[in-house]
Amino acid sequence: MSRVHGASGSVFAFIFCGIVLAAEAQTPTPSPAPIPCALRSNTSCVECLQNVSCLWCSPTNQCLDYPVRNILPPSSLCPLSDARWGLCWVNFLILIITMSVLAGIIVIAILVCCFCCCKCERIGNKKEDAKVQRQTRARKSRQKARRTEIQLRHDEIRQKYGMAKENPYARMDDH
């Protein structure tokens, strides 16, 4: 029995050491510092845009640092129609127009959905209100019919026992 525990303990220790050694072997080596954008000028757009913080200006073949303080690069740096960022085949002007149109479509779709939901809810409430009113009218008419039926039964019983009165407001002991 002790051999089984000893063997399983040594297997566990062996596996544990293997995991620790594998983890140490996979520690990432520090990546080299990215090449500044200015050094990639007069190369190609693809090479410049390998670094996400770079902006390629087509007519001047310059690789520039993206002006992060501004949302859009100023036209003094590079005209929007000639600026490339992210992908070489997408100019900045088309990217802005496309994103604006997509954002507008999304906003309009959300507004239409909200309008439709509110309208459907109002229609549903009107239907429910009409249903409740019909049920209330039916209940009142049944109550009125029951009251009339009970009144007729009481009048029959009074007539049977000779307690019927001509004046419904007269006292019972007057008879």
N, CA, C and O of each residue as an XYZ file, in Angstrom:
700
protein
N       0.818     -1.177      0.000
C       0.000      0.000      0.000
C       0.869      1.250      0.000
O       0.558      2.218     -0.693
N       1.948      1.241      0.765
C       2.812      2.414      0.838
C       3.553      2.618     -0.479
O       3.920      3.743     -0.819
N       3.777      1.513     -1.235
C       4.429      1.650     -2.528
C       3.528      2.440     -3.494
O       4.021      3.256     -4.273
N       2.209      2.197     -3.443
C       1.276      2.885     -4.330
C       1.288      4.373     -4.021
O       1.348      5.195     -4.935
N       1.232      4.736     -2.717
C       1.258      6.153     -2.347
C       2.590      6.790     -2.718
O       2.628      7.931     -3.178
N       3.676      6.062     -2.521
C       4.993      6.592     -2.862
C       5.140      6.788     -4.361
O       5.714      7.782     -4.806
N       4.621      5.836     -5.151
C       4.713      5.937     -6.607
C       3.860      7.089     -7.116
O       4.292      7.835     -7.995
N       2.637      7.250     -6.568
C       1.773      8.339     -7.033
C       2.348      9.690     -6.617
O       2.197     10.678     -7.336
N       3.006      9.736     -5.456
C       3.650     10.974     -5.023
C       4.792     11.354     -5.929
O       4.960     12.528     -6.257
N       5.592     10.368     -6.346
C       6.715     10.683     -7.224
C       6.215     11.095     -8.618
O       6.813     11.962     -9.254
N       5.119     10.476     -9.097
C       4.540     10.869    -10.391
C       4.038     12.310    -10.307
O       4.246     13.108    -11.221
N       3.377     12.625     -9.202
C       2.871     13.993     -8.999
C       4.034     14.986     -8.987
O       3.949     16.038     -9.621
N       5.102     14.672     -8.286
C       6.268     15.558     -8.212
C       6.895     15.723     -9.592
O       7.312     16.821     -9.958
N       6.962     14.633    -10.359
C       7.529     14.694    -11.699
C       6.698     15.607    -12.607
O       7.252     16.429    -13.338
N       5.368     15.461    -12.560
C       4.477     16.294    -13.382
C       4.583     17.755    -12.958
O       4.645     18.648    -13.803
N       4.604     17.997    -11.658
C       4.711     19.364    -11.139
C       6.003     20.032    -11.609
O       5.989     21.189    -12.029
N       7.122     19.300    -11.540
C       8.405     19.853    -12.004
C       8.354     20.142    -13.499
O       8.898     21.148    -13.955
N       7.709     19.271    -14.262
C       7.579     19.477    -15.706
C       6.780     20.729    -16.023
O       7.133     21.476    -16.935
N       5.700     20.966    -15.276
C       4.879     22.157    -15.498
C       5.662     23.410    -15.155
O       5.615     24.393    -15.895
N       6.383     23.386    -14.038
C       7.164     24.554    -13.630
C       8.237     24.853    -14.668
O       8.433     26.014    -15.027
N       8.943     23.823    -15.162
C       9.988     24.042    -16.162
C       9.389     24.562    -17.477
O       9.977     25.421    -18.134
N       8.223     24.038    -17.852
C       7.586     24.496    -19.091
C       7.150     25.951    -18.952
O       7.253     26.724    -19.904
N       6.669     26.322    -17.783
C       6.244     27.712    -17.561
C       7.446     28.645    -17.614
O       7.350     29.748    -18.152
N       8.562     28.220    -17.069
C       9.763     29.054    -17.111
C      10.281     29.186    -18.535
O      10.805     30.235    -18.909
N      10.138     28.121    -19.341
C      10.623     28.164    -20.715
C       9.766     29.092    -21.569
O      10.243     29.616    -22.576
N       8.499     29.307    -21.182
C       7.592     30.118    -21.977
C       7.556     31.576    -21.541
O       6.740     32.337    -22.061
N       8.393     31.990    -20.623
C       8.387     33.390    -20.226
C       8.760     34.234    -21.421
O       9.767     33.967    -22.077
N       7.966     35.252    -21.718
C       8.204     36.040    -22.926
C       9.471     36.875    -22.791
O       9.781     37.429    -21.736
N      10.171     36.935    -23.884
C      11.349     37.800    -23.906
C      10.860     39.206    -24.208
O       9.913     39.375    -24.976
N      11.473     40.196    -23.632
C      11.000     41.551    -23.877
C      11.132     41.904    -25.351
O      12.170     41.678    -25.974
N      10.037     42.472    -25.900
C      10.055     42.833    -27.318
C      10.895     44.085    -27.505
O      10.975     44.927    -26.610
N      11.511     44.203    -28.653
C      12.332     45.393    -28.891
C      11.442     46.630    -28.949
O      10.261     46.542    -29.287
N      12.009     47.763    -28.622
C      11.249     49.008    -28.636
C      10.792     49.285    -30.062
O      11.550     49.069    -31.008
N       9.549     49.766    -30.227
C       9.073     50.024    -31.581
C       9.891     51.127    -32.255
O      10.363     52.071    -31.621
N      10.029     50.962    -33.535
C      10.794     51.945    -34.313
C       9.956     53.219    -34.400
O       8.770     53.136    -34.718
N      10.521     54.381    -34.133
C       9.758     55.623    -34.227
C       9.213     55.818    -35.644
O       9.823     55.398    -36.627
N       8.068     56.457    -35.719
C       7.400     56.642    -37.009
C       8.240     57.460    -37.979
O       8.253     57.175    -39.177
N       8.927     58.455    -37.489
C       9.707     59.331    -38.372
C      10.786     58.550    -39.131
O      11.138     58.918    -40.252
N      11.313     57.476    -38.529
C      12.343     56.689    -39.200
C      11.767     55.837    -40.329
O      12.526     55.315    -41.146
N      10.443     55.684    -40.394
C       9.812     54.865    -41.431
C       9.367     55.716    -42.618
O       8.729     55.196    -43.533
N       9.683     56.990    -42.627
C       9.333     57.856    -43.763
C      10.111     57.406    -44.989
O      11.175     56.798    -44.879
N       9.571     57.709    -46.140
C      10.151     57.342    -47.445
C      10.311     55.830    -47.600
O      11.175     55.368    -48.346
N       9.475     55.057    -46.892
C       9.469     53.600    -47.093
C       8.162     53.261    -47.809
O       7.902     53.776    -48.897
N       7.357     52.418    -47.221
C       6.053     52.100    -47.820
C       4.962     52.279    -46.771
O       5.227     52.303    -45.569
N       3.749     52.403    -47.249
C       2.595     52.567    -46.343
C       2.454     51.354    -45.431
O       2.192     51.503    -44.237
N       2.624     50.169    -45.977
C       2.471     48.936    -45.196
C       3.492     48.899    -44.068
O       3.152     48.554    -42.936
N       4.711     49.242    -44.358
C       5.759     49.228    -43.336
C       5.485     50.280    -42.263
O       5.720     50.035    -41.080
N       4.990     51.446    -42.668
C       4.696     52.520    -41.702
C       3.563     52.110    -40.774
O       3.645     52.320    -39.564
N       2.508     51.527    -41.328
C       1.310     51.222    -40.541
C       1.423     49.941    -39.725
O       0.452     49.521    -39.096
N       2.612     49.309    -39.727
C       2.812     48.173    -38.821
C       2.728     48.638    -37.380
O       2.317     47.879    -36.502
N       3.109     49.863    -37.136
C       2.988     50.465    -35.815
C       1.651     51.207    -35.775
O       1.393     52.059    -36.625
N       0.811     50.898    -34.811
C      -0.533     51.461    -34.739
C      -0.506     52.964    -34.480
O      -1.451     53.664    -34.846
N       0.524     53.459    -33.876
C       0.570     54.879    -33.538
C       1.083     55.728    -34.699
O       1.315     56.924    -34.523
N       1.265     55.139    -35.876
C       1.781     55.884    -37.026
C       0.663     56.237    -37.996
O      -0.354     55.549    -38.080
N       0.876     57.317    -38.718
C      -0.045     57.818    -39.730
C       0.757     58.011    -41.014
O       1.831     58.613    -40.991
N       0.238     57.500    -42.138
C       0.933     57.611    -43.413
C       0.297     58.719    -44.235
O      -0.924     58.769    -44.385
N       1.112     59.592    -44.758
C       0.648     60.665    -45.624
C       1.119     60.332    -47.037
O       2.320     60.318    -47.307
N       0.168     60.062    -47.945
C       0.489     59.562    -49.291
C       1.303     60.517    -50.153
O       2.331     60.096    -50.684
N       0.905     61.787    -50.328
C       1.648     62.617    -51.286
C       3.091     62.881    -50.878
O       3.965     63.006    -51.736
N       3.347     62.965    -49.582
C       4.710     63.278    -49.133
C       5.502     62.038    -48.771
O       6.699     62.130    -48.499
N       4.852     60.868    -48.761
C       5.485     59.610    -48.339
C       6.127     59.745    -46.962
O       7.240     59.276    -46.726
N       5.401     60.392    -46.069
C       5.911     60.557    -44.705
C       5.144     59.654    -43.753
O       3.934     59.462    -43.874
N       5.881     59.117    -42.817
C       5.294     58.337    -41.741
C       5.358     59.229    -40.505
O       6.441     59.566    -40.027
N       4.188     59.609    -39.992
C       4.119     60.584    -38.901
C       3.526     59.939    -37.657
O       2.788     58.958    -37.744
N       3.858     60.502    -36.498
C       3.204     60.077    -35.259
C       1.763     60.574    -35.307
O       1.505     61.731    -35.638
N       0.822     59.681    -34.970
C      -0.582     60.082    -34.982
C      -0.803     61.114    -33.882
O      -0.398     60.883    -32.743
N      -1.437     62.251    -34.189
C      -1.656     63.285    -33.169
C      -2.778     62.854    -32.222
O      -3.954     63.099    -32.494
N      -2.416     62.220    -31.127
C      -3.416     61.663    -30.215
C      -4.191     62.736    -29.469
O      -5.268     62.453    -28.944
N      -3.681     63.948    -29.406
C      -4.415     65.018    -28.724
C      -5.638     65.425    -29.521
O      -6.619     65.896    -28.946
N      -5.599     65.257    -30.812
C      -6.736     65.558    -31.678
C      -7.391     64.244    -32.088
O      -6.725     63.220    -32.236
N      -8.681     64.292    -32.265
C      -9.359     63.084    -32.742
C      -8.998     62.859    -34.207
O      -8.698     61.739    -34.622
N      -9.032     63.926    -34.970
C      -8.670     63.850    -36.388
C      -7.343     64.557    -36.591
O      -7.078     65.568    -35.941
N      -6.514     64.049    -37.471
C      -5.253     64.743    -37.734
C      -5.536     66.083    -38.431
O      -6.370     66.132    -39.335
N      -4.871     67.148    -38.036
C      -5.119     68.441    -38.672
C      -4.676     68.419    -40.133
O      -3.753     67.694    -40.504
N      -5.348     69.225    -40.956
C      -5.023     69.240    -42.386
C      -3.640     69.828    -42.646
O      -3.065     69.609    -43.713
N      -3.101     70.573    -41.681
C      -1.737     71.086    -41.852
C      -0.724     69.942    -41.787
O       0.345     70.021    -42.394
N      -1.056     68.892    -41.061
C      -0.179     67.729    -40.961
C      -0.266     66.901    -42.246
O       0.749     66.560    -42.853
N      -1.510     66.585    -42.646
C      -1.747     65.814    -43.865
C      -3.237     65.943    -44.185
O      -4.059     65.783    -43.283
N      -3.615     66.225    -45.439
C      -5.040     66.313    -45.775
C      -5.740     64.982    -45.491
O      -5.156     63.914    -45.672
N      -6.996     65.056    -45.045
C      -7.719     63.837    -44.662
C      -7.855     62.853    -45.816
O      -7.819     61.643    -45.596
N      -8.009     63.338    -47.018
C      -8.174     62.421    -48.152
C      -6.879     61.676    -48.480
O      -6.908     60.639    -49.142
N      -5.745     62.205    -48.015
C      -4.456     61.545    -48.285
C      -3.906     60.798    -47.069
O      -2.907     60.089    -47.189
N      -4.530     60.943    -45.917
C      -4.038     60.300    -44.690
C      -4.494     58.849    -44.654
O      -5.628     58.536    -45.017
N      -3.618     57.981    -44.221
C      -3.931     56.557    -44.068
C      -3.585     56.159    -42.637
O      -2.540     56.530    -42.101
N      -4.496     55.391    -42.035
C      -4.246     54.918    -40.673
C      -4.912     53.565    -40.529
O      -6.090     53.418    -40.855
N      -4.194     52.598    -40.057
C      -4.723     51.253    -39.886
C      -4.544     50.399    -41.122
O      -3.875     49.367    -41.071
N      -5.137     50.819    -42.242
C      -5.034     50.092    -43.510
C      -4.640     51.066    -44.608
O      -5.101     52.207    -44.629
N      -3.806     50.626    -45.499
C      -3.308     51.514    -46.558
C      -4.375     51.856    -47.585
O      -4.319     52.934    -48.177
N      -5.324     50.997    -47.814
C      -6.316     51.221    -48.858
C      -7.509     52.036    -48.388
O      -8.380     52.353    -49.198
N      -7.582     52.391    -47.091
C      -8.690     53.183    -46.568
C      -8.178     54.570    -46.220
O      -7.368     54.730    -45.307
N      -8.661     55.591    -46.965
C      -8.228     56.922    -46.585
C      -9.092     57.433    -45.431
O     -10.199     56.940    -45.211
N      -8.598     58.391    -44.721
C      -9.223     58.867    -43.489
C     -10.589     59.490    -43.761
O     -11.509     59.325    -42.960
N     -10.733     60.188    -44.850
C     -11.987     60.852    -45.168
C     -13.107     59.830    -45.380
O     -14.207     59.993    -44.852
N     -12.828     58.786    -46.146
C     -13.828     57.732    -46.366
C     -14.128     57.006    -45.058
O     -15.278     56.651    -44.798
N     -13.117     56.786    -44.244
C     -13.316     56.130    -42.952
C     -14.255     56.953    -42.076
O     -15.158     56.396    -41.451
N     -14.058     58.262    -42.021
C     -14.901     59.133    -41.197
C     -16.335     59.145    -41.724
O     -17.285     59.049    -40.946
N     -16.492     59.261    -43.046
C     -17.833     59.277    -43.631
C     -18.555     57.954    -43.371
O     -19.730     57.948    -43.005
N     -17.860     56.851    -43.558
C     -18.462     55.536    -43.339
C     -18.871     55.351    -41.885
O     -19.973     54.881    -41.601
N     -17.993     55.716    -40.973
C     -18.312     55.569    -39.547
C     -19.490     56.465    -39.157
O     -20.333     56.067    -38.352
N     -19.548     57.672    -39.726
C     -20.664     58.578    -39.427
C     -21.983     58.015    -39.935
O     -22.995     58.070    -39.237
N     -21.975     57.477    -41.137
C     -23.196     56.896    -41.697
C     -23.638     55.696    -40.871
O     -24.821     55.556    -40.562
N     -22.693     54.826    -40.510
C     -23.041     53.659    -39.686
C     -23.592     54.077    -38.328
O     -24.566     53.502    -37.842
N     -22.963     55.084    -37.717
C     -23.457     55.569    -36.414
C     -24.858     56.143    -36.568
O     -25.715     55.914    -35.715
N     -25.105     56.890    -37.646
C     -26.436     57.439    -37.890
C     -27.471     56.350    -38.082
O     -28.579     56.445    -37.553
N     -27.120     55.314    -38.834
C     -28.043     54.202    -39.063
C     -28.360     53.498    -37.749
O     -29.511     53.140    -37.498
N     -27.358     53.299    -36.918
C     -27.575     52.641    -35.629
C     -28.485     53.485    -34.741
O     -29.396     52.954    -34.105
N     -28.246     54.791    -34.695
C     -29.078     55.677    -33.875
C     -30.520     55.663    -34.377
O     -31.456     55.572    -33.582
N     -30.702     55.755    -35.698
C     -32.054     55.736    -36.268
C     -32.738     54.400    -35.976
O     -33.926     54.371    -35.654
N     -32.006     53.309    -36.086
C     -32.586     51.981    -35.804
C     -33.019     51.883    -34.345
O     -34.078     51.330    -34.046
N     -32.213     52.413    -33.447
C     -32.580     52.385    -32.021
C     -33.829     53.223    -31.778
O     -34.726     52.805    -31.045
N     -33.892     54.411    -32.395
C     -35.064     55.268    -32.227
C     -36.324     54.615    -32.793
O     -37.392     54.691    -32.185
N     -36.201     53.972    -33.960
C     -37.353     53.286    -34.555
C     -37.816     52.146    -33.651
O     -39.015     51.952    -33.451
N     -36.860     51.396    -33.107
C     -37.226     50.299    -32.197
C     -37.937     50.827    -30.957
O     -38.944     50.267    -30.526
N     -37.411     51.905    -30.388
C     -38.053     52.496    -29.202
C     -39.454     52.981    -29.534
O     -40.386     52.762    -28.760
N     -39.615     53.644    -30.690
C     -40.925     54.144    -31.100
C     -41.901     52.993    -31.280
O     -43.037     53.055    -30.810
N     -41.454     51.933    -31.965
C     -42.334     50.784    -32.200
C     -42.728     50.111    -30.897
O     -43.883     49.724    -30.719
N     -41.777     49.969    -29.987
C     -42.081     49.336    -28.698
C     -43.091     50.159    -27.912
O     -44.025     49.611    -27.327
N     -42.904     51.479    -27.897
C     -43.838     52.347    -27.165
C     -45.216     52.303    -27.796
O     -46.225     52.249    -27.093
N     -45.262     52.324    -29.135
C     -46.542     52.301    -29.835
C     -47.258     50.976    -29.587
O     -48.462     50.957    -29.333
N     -46.523     49.874    -29.659
C     -47.124     48.557    -29.419
C     -47.635     48.461    -27.995
O     -48.681     47.866    -27.737
N     -46.891     49.050    -27.073
C     -47.307     49.007    -25.671
C     -48.602     49.788    -25.493
O     -49.498     49.351    -24.771
N     -48.706     50.969    -26.162
C     -49.929     51.761    -26.052
C     -51.104     51.020    -26.672
O     -52.201     51.034    -26.114
N     -50.897     50.371    -27.817
C     -51.966     49.612    -28.452
C     -52.379     48.463    -27.551
O     -53.566     48.183    -27.385
N     -51.378     47.793    -26.965
C     -51.674     46.697    -26.037
C     -52.460     47.192    -24.834
O     -53.387     46.523    -24.378
N     -52.092     48.375    -24.311
C     -52.815     48.935    -23.164
C     -54.243     49.290    -23.556
O     -55.168     49.073    -22.773
N     -54.438     49.836    -24.762
C     -55.791     50.169    -25.204
C     -56.633     48.907    -25.315
O     -57.796     48.892    -24.913
N     -56.041     47.847    -25.861
C     -56.769     46.586    -25.980
C     -57.117     46.044    -24.602
O     -58.231     45.571    -24.376
N     -56.157     46.116    -23.678
C     -56.407     45.635    -22.320
C     -57.471     46.485    -21.641
O     -58.337     45.951    -20.948
N     -57.416     47.819    -21.832
C     -58.421     48.700    -21.236
C     -59.806     48.374    -21.778
O     -60.768     48.314    -21.013
N     -59.921     48.164    -23.086
C     -61.208     47.824    -23.681
C     -61.700     46.488    -23.138
O     -62.890     46.331    -22.865
N     -60.804     45.537    -22.982
C     -61.179     44.221    -22.453
C     -61.666     44.347    -21.017
O     -62.663     43.730    -20.645
N     -60.972     45.141    -20.209
C     -61.376     45.351    -18.816
C     -62.733     46.033    -18.766
O     -63.570     45.679    -17.936
N     -62.964     47.002    -19.636
C     -64.257     47.692    -19.653
C     -65.377     46.738    -20.050
O     -66.457     46.776    -19.460
N     -65.136     45.885    -21.038
C     -66.146     44.891    -21.431
C     -66.448     43.947    -20.282
O     -67.608     43.632    -20.018
N     -65.391     43.492    -19.590
C     -65.603     42.590    -18.456
C     -66.382     43.288    -17.346
O     -67.254     42.677    -16.728
N     -66.082     44.553    -17.087
C     -66.789     45.305    -16.043
C     -68.258     45.461    -16.415
O     -69.134     45.256    -15.575
N     -68.542     45.828    -17.693
C     -69.941     45.965    -18.120
C     -70.682     44.641    -18.004
O     -71.830     44.610    -17.561
N     -70.032     43.536    -18.402
C     -70.681     42.221    -18.320
C     -70.954     41.857    -16.861
O     -72.018     41.329    -16.540
N     -69.991     42.141    -15.978
C     -70.166     41.846    -14.557
C     -71.325     42.660    -13.974
O     -72.134     42.129    -13.213
N     -71.405     43.949    -14.329
C     -72.485     44.800    -13.811
C     -73.849     44.332    -14.319
O     -74.830     44.344    -13.575
N     -73.907     43.926    -15.572
C     -75.197     43.459    -16.096
C     -75.612     42.152    -15.425
O     -76.795     41.942    -15.160
N     -74.642     41.267    -15.146
C     -74.978     40.025    -14.422
C     -75.450     40.336    -13.003
O     -76.397     39.723    -12.509
N     -74.783     41.296    -12.349
C     -75.209     41.680    -10.994
C     -76.619     42.260    -11.011
O     -77.432     41.954    -10.138
N     -76.908     43.100    -12.010
C     -78.238     43.704    -12.108
C     -79.292     42.627    -12.342
O     -80.370     42.675    -11.751
N     -78.984     41.655    -13.203
C     -79.923     40.563    -13.462
C     -80.134     39.738    -12.207
O     -81.262     39.341    -11.916
N     -79.063     39.467    -11.452
C     -79.209     38.710    -10.196
C     -80.051     39.470     -9.180
O     -80.899     38.888     -8.504
N     -79.810     40.779     -9.076
C     -80.603     41.589     -8.132
C     -82.088     41.549     -8.506
O     -82.952     41.404     -7.640
N     -82.368     41.679     -9.791
C     -83.766     41.644    -10.250
C     -84.379     40.285     -9.955
O     -85.525     40.203     -9.511
N     -83.627     39.218    -10.198
C     -84.117     37.861     -9.938
C     -84.395     37.657     -8.447
O     -85.424     37.092     -8.079
N     -83.488     38.111     -7.600
C     -83.673     37.982     -6.140
C     -84.875     38.798     -5.700
O     -85.653     38.342     -4.862
N     -85.045     39.999     -6.250
C     -86.184     40.847     -5.894
C     -87.490     40.169     -6.290
O     -88.469     40.212     -5.545
N     -87.501     39.538     -7.479
C     -88.716     38.821     -7.910
C     -89.023     37.651     -6.979
O     -90.179     37.429     -6.617
N     -87.991     36.904     -6.592
C     -88.205     35.786     -5.659
C     -88.755     36.280     -4.335
O     -89.674     35.677     -3.781
N     -88.208     37.364     -3.826
C     -88.703     37.917     -2.559
C     -90.153     38.371     -2.698
O     -90.964     38.160     -1.795
N     -90.479     38.999     -3.837
C     -91.864     39.439     -4.055
C     -92.802     38.239     -4.122
O     -93.913     38.304     -3.596
N     -92.372     37.126     -4.767
C     -93.190     35.916     -4.831
C     -93.426     35.347     -3.435
O     -94.542     34.947     -3.101
N     -92.371     35.311     -2.621
C     -92.497     34.781     -1.259
C     -93.438     35.654     -0.448
O     -94.265     35.129      0.297
N     -93.336     36.965     -0.570
C     -94.240     37.875      0.164
C     -95.686     37.647     -0.275
O     -96.602     37.621      0.546
N     -95.874     37.481     -1.607
C     -97.214     37.266     -2.136
C     -97.773     35.947     -1.611
O     -98.948     35.863     -1.256
N     -96.927     34.916     -1.562
C     -97.357     33.595     -1.110
C     -97.828     33.633      0.329
O     -98.818     32.988      0.676
N     -97.146     34.366      1.156
C     -97.495     34.413      2.574
C     -98.360     35.628      2.916
O     -98.575     35.926      4.090
N     -98.839     36.304      1.927
C     -99.765     37.399      2.138
C     -99.118     38.641      2.728
O     -99.778     39.419      3.416
N     -97.893     38.822      2.476
C     -97.210     39.990      3.024
C     -96.927     41.024      1.939
O     -96.148     41.956      2.137
N     -97.575     40.838      0.787
C     -97.326     41.776     -0.297
C     -97.946     43.111      0.058
O     -98.977     43.142      0.729
N     -97.387     44.156     -0.346
C     -97.893     45.475     -0.019
C     -98.006     46.293     -1.293
O     -97.219     46.141     -2.228
N     -98.984     47.144     -1.305
C     -99.181     47.981     -2.468
C     -98.129     49.091     -2.496
O     -97.573     49.422     -3.543
N     -97.874     49.657     -1.302
C     -96.892     50.708     -1.172
C     -95.606     50.083     -0.648
O     -95.583     49.633      0.497
N     -94.558     50.035     -1.420
C     -93.338     49.378     -0.958
C     -92.691     50.116      0.197
O     -91.804     49.577      0.859
N     -93.134     51.376      0.453
C     -92.533     52.143      1.520
C     -93.348     52.071      2.816
O     -92.963     52.672      3.819
N     -94.446     51.356      2.804
C     -95.284     51.243      4.002
C     -94.666     50.273      4.976
O     -93.902     49.398      4.569
N     -94.974     50.403      6.259
C     -94.431     49.509      7.273
C     -95.077     48.146      7.181
O     -96.222     48.006      6.751
N     -94.319     47.141      7.596
C     -94.831     45.762      7.512
C     -96.009     45.541      8.464
O     -96.928     44.801      8.111
N     -96.024     46.146      9.651
C     -97.065     45.878     10.630
C     -98.351     46.641     10.323
O     -99.314     46.516     11.079
N     -98.407     47.416      9.260
C     -99.648     48.067      8.865
C    -100.623     47.049      8.300
O    -101.821     47.332      8.310
N    -100.228     45.944      7.833
C    -101.087     44.927      7.219
C    -101.736     44.095      8.232
O    -102.496     43.188      7.891
